[in-house]
Amino acid sequence: MSQTLISPLFQPPQIFHHHTSNPIYLTSNSKTHQKFLCFSSKIPRKNTKKSISDSQLTSEFAAQVQKINTQIEEKQNALIKSKQMLFNDFCKFLNLNSDETKIKWMKMNPDEKLDLIQGFVCNWGLNFHPLSPKSVRDLIEEFVMNDLVENKENSDTVLGFSRLKKLFMGDY
């Protein structure tokens, strides 16, 4: 789940936030949350008699890209941990373990999910600043789906054997 940095061929509109003091800077659109890697035509110089060499510029560029990539990775890790914590609290609310909650969640229709989430948010909001029920439902949905995909990838061979066993034993 990596984000791609885009170099636009146009002048960014006013809704972009950026810092032009650096020859390489990141701008972001607050409405679409897109990020653009831009290059300033003004190269800051510490000494007016010296110019920045290509290797120095490359080095600065690499450092900026590394910093941006680190920030993106930290943000993604924080989001994953937040979803895990939210799901754990949701399991406690239902008095079910993780697997039982996932099974129950998959069997529910969207209206049932929203009703259950509204009760959870109402209760959960007593201790935390709650998110909207819709955003909580979306976060739990993402967590359950991602976990199911990971489990399916890890257990394809096991499922294959259990299906064969059922086929031979006549349970299929």
N, C-alpha and C positions, 0 to 999 in steps of 0.2 A: 504494500500500500504506500507507494512513494509518490510525491508530488513532483510534477515537471515544472521547471522554471522556464518561462517563455520570454523571449526578447521581442518586444513589440516594435513594429515599424512605424509607429505613429507617436505623436506627442500625447502623453497621458492626460486625461481630463482632470478637472479640478478636484474631483472626489477621491483622487489618489493621494496617498500620504507617502512622502519620500524625503530622503536626506541627500541633497546634492553636494554636500561637502566631500563626499567620497566619490572617486571616479567610477566605482562599481557599487550600485546600491539596489535595494529591493523595494519595489513599490507594491502596494496592495490596494485593491478596490474594496472599500468597506461594504458595498452592497452585494457583490458577487463572491467576495473572499478569494478572488484570484490573485496570484502573486506574479509579478513580472520582474525579471532581472534586467536592469538598465545600465547603460554606460553613459557617464557624463562627459561632455566634450571638454569640460574644465578639469584639468588634472591639477590637484593641489600640489604645491611645491613648498618644501621647507626652506629651501634656499633658491632664490631666483636665478642663480648662476647655474644650478644643476637641473637636469631634466631626469625624469624617471626612465630607466632602461626597460627594455622589453622583459627581461628576466625579473626585475622588481615588480613590474605591473602584473606579470604572470603569477608571481608569488603572492601578491596582495589579492589577486583574483581567487586563487586557490584557497587562501585563508578565509575569504568572505564566503565562498561556496561551502567550505567545511563548516563554518559557523552556522550558515543557514540550514544545512543538512542536519546538523546536531539539534538545532531548535525544532525542526520538523519532526525528527525522531522522538525527542522528549515530549512533544505535544501529543504524538500518536500513542506513546506509552502511557501518558497520563490519562488519555481518553479510554484506553483499554482497561486500565486499573479502575477508573471511575465506573465503567460499565459492570465490571466484576463486583465492585462494592455494592452497586445498586441492585444487581441481581441477587447477591447474598442477602441483602436486607429484604428483598421481595420474597425470597425463599422462607426467611424467618417469619414474615408476615403471614404466609400461607401455612406455616408449620409443616413444610415439606422439605425433603432434601433436594439437591440440585437436579438429579435425574427425574424425580417425580414431578418437579415443577416444570421441567422441559416437556415432559410427556403431556401434562395437563395443558400447557400453553399451546402445544401443537394441535390439540383436539378442540380448542375453543374457536368460536367464530369472532370476527372483529368487534362486534358489539359486546360480547361477553368479556373480551379482553379489556375493552375500554371501561366497562363497569367495574371490573376487578381492579384495574389500575387506579381509577378514581378513588376507590376505597383505600387503596394502598397509599396514594399521595396524601389523602386527608389524614391518615394515621401517621405517616412518615413525616409530614410537614410539621408535626408537633415538636420534633427534635431538630429538623433541618429546614433550610430555606428550600421549599419544594420547587421542582420544575413543573411545567404544565403536564397534565395527564397525557396529552398527546406525545410530548417529547419523551416522557418516561416509557410509554408504550413502544415508541420507536426504538429507544435504546435497548429495551429488553428484547424486542424482536430481533434487532441486529445481533445481540449477544447470543441468543438461542440459535439463530441461523448460522452464524460463524462457527459456533461450537459444533453444531451438527455436521457442517461441511468438513471441519477438521477431523471429527470422529469417523466420518464416512471414509475419508482418505486414508486414515490410519488402520481401519478395520475392514477394508475391502476383501482382503484375503480370508479373514475370519468369517465374514458374511458368506463368501463363496463356499466355504466348507460346510457351514450350517445349512445353506440352501441345498447342497448336494446330499447332506445327511437326511434332510426332510424329504427330498425327492426319492431316495432309496428306501426310506422307512415308510413312505406312503402318506406323510403328513402334508404333502404339498398339493 
